[in-house]
């Protein structure tokens, strides 16, 4: 718990340091939370698959280190097949650090660390009862990826993350486009 508080404090300090920085890029992405996605509660679990989409806004802190905020939407299929139970929907936002490990080549690897909030919900509709179950949870994220610099007005990226909340663990694999500003 002490490490978690330290990480949150560090992210808040870094976000304050970058308040006046000029934006580095915006990104749009899509992907799938495979090979692993499940909820930690009872019978209601998730199968691998589903989809996600989102966007991020990046700001440089110093050479090799960026701060960025990200928002995304995930929809995960159920492991159980009850027609009255909808798929799980996750709306999330996060603050992240992107640590670039090599800037000399067109293919640039990086490491990601972040914290955020996730609103996890699903619908129970039996025909008689219509109930939405929802919880907002703290999330921890970590992973890595590659930027491919195309030399044009846009760049490509692919990344994988370990995304964990109290009731949900998933590994989204995503690809997208970065638009330098």
C-alpha angles and dihedrals in degrees: 000000000000091000091049092054090047091051092049091048091049092051091050092050092048092048089055091049092055098047093106098036121118114249116260100197149326122232137197121196146173134190149128132271096234150165087030136022126145142145121234096224125097122283095339104095139148130244122219113273131044121128143261138197133182151134138238139199117212131203125186119237097179138324109314096008128088133176116211141173121217137190126192146168123217129188116194126191120234124255088212121060108223110147090211093058119080126213117272116266121202123191110187143175128188147177113225145181118220113201112195111209100191128017099175101088138051090250106063120188121208142178123226130209125174152148130211151136128275127196107207118193144161136177128239111199116170094167090256099048126044111188131163115207115203141168133178113218140181113249134203120201135188136160145106145247150166132262115207111205108214095186090235132094091288139045133204129229141183124192144166126211138190104223119189136178130161092272104022136054121180141157108215116196111198144171130197153142127274118206111201114219 
